[in-house]
Amino acid sequence: MNKAQLAKVVAGKAKISKARALKAIDELITAIRGALKKGDRVNLVGLGSFRVKQRKARIGRNPKTGETIQIAARKVAAFSVSSELKKAVK
């Protein structure tokens, strides 16, 4: 399911226009992105939680040349699925 399809489903369930549903989805994504940028955790009950994880620096290998390279430490967004969603998908 892509964003347009999700907006169509949300619009039908909430009895709003598809454009308003799409705007709400965009605002949700923007809010999650903003919270993660600040380092906050976002918990959505029944869905899961978004958080920022720190990846350590490590040594990697260029697959094309086989040369060893240093990969810098960085922050990445991570998502943990809630137990409710895990049960629903089983």
C-alpha positions as CSV (number, residue, x, y, z in Angstrom):
1,M,0.0,0.0,0.0
2,N,1.4,3.4,-0.9
3,K,0.6,6.8,0.5
4,A,-2.2,7.6,-2.0
5,Q,-3.9,4.2,-1.3
6,L,-3.6,4.8,2.5
7,A,-5.1,8.3,2.1
8,K,-8.1,6.7,0.2
9,V,-8.7,4.2,3.0
10,V,-8.4,6.9,5.7
11,A,-10.7,9.2,3.8
12,G,-13.3,6.5,3.6
13,K,-13.1,5.5,7.3
14,A,-13.0,9.1,8.6
15,K,-15.6,10.3,6.0
16,I,-13.3,13.1,4.8
17,S,-11.9,14.0,1.4
18,K,-8.9,12.2,0.1
19,A,-7.0,15.5,-0.1
20,R,-7.6,16.1,3.6
21,A,-6.6,12.6,4.5
22,L,-3.4,13.0,2.4
23,K,-2.7,16.3,4.2
24,A,-3.2,14.6,7.6
25,I,-0.8,11.8,6.6
26,D,1.8,14.3,5.4
27,E,1.5,16.3,8.7
28,L,1.9,13.0,10.7
29,I,5.1,12.2,8.8
30,T,6.4,15.7,9.3
31,A,5.7,15.5,13.0
32,I,7.4,12.2,13.4
33,R,10.4,13.5,11.4
34,G,10.6,16.6,13.6
35,A,10.5,14.6,16.8
36,L,13.2,12.2,15.6
37,K,15.4,15.1,14.5
38,K,15.2,16.5,18.1
39,G,16.1,13.0,19.4
40,D,12.7,12.3,20.8
41,R,11.0,8.9,20.7
42,V,7.5,8.6,19.0
43,N,5.2,5.8,20.4
44,L,2.1,4.9,18.5
45,V,0.1,2.5,20.6
46,G,-0.9,-0.5,18.6
47,L,1.6,0.2,15.9
48,G,5.1,0.6,17.4
49,S,7.7,3.2,18.2
50,F,10.2,5.3,16.2
51,R,13.5,6.3,17.8
52,V,17.0,7.4,16.8
53,K,19.8,4.8,17.1
54,Q,23.5,5.6,17.1
55,R,25.5,3.3,14.8
56,K,29.2,2.9,15.7
57,A,32.0,3.5,13.3
58,R,33.2,0.4,11.6
59,I,35.4,-1.0,8.9
60,G,33.8,-2.0,5.6
61,R,34.8,-3.2,2.2
62,N,34.2,-1.6,-1.1
63,P,32.6,-4.5,-3.1
64,K,33.8,-3.2,-6.4
65,T,37.5,-2.9,-5.5
66,G,37.8,-5.0,-2.4
67,E,39.5,-2.0,-0.7
68,T,39.0,-1.6,3.1
69,I,37.2,1.6,4.0
70,Q,36.3,3.3,7.3
71,I,32.5,3.9,7.7
72,A,31.8,6.8,10.0
73,A,29.5,6.6,13.1
74,R,26.0,8.0,12.4
75,K,22.5,8.3,13.6
76,V,19.7,6.3,12.0
77,A,15.9,6.1,12.4
78,A,14.6,2.8,13.8
79,F,11.2,1.4,14.2
80,S,10.1,-1.3,16.7
81,V,6.8,-3.1,16.1
82,S,4.4,-3.3,19.0
83,S,3.4,-6.6,20.4
84,E,-0.3,-5.9,19.3
85,L,0.8,-5.5,15.7
86,K,3.0,-8.6,15.8
87,K,0.0,-10.7,17.0
88,A,-2.3,-9.2,14.4
89,V,0.1,-10.1,11.6
90,K,0.6,-13.7,12.7
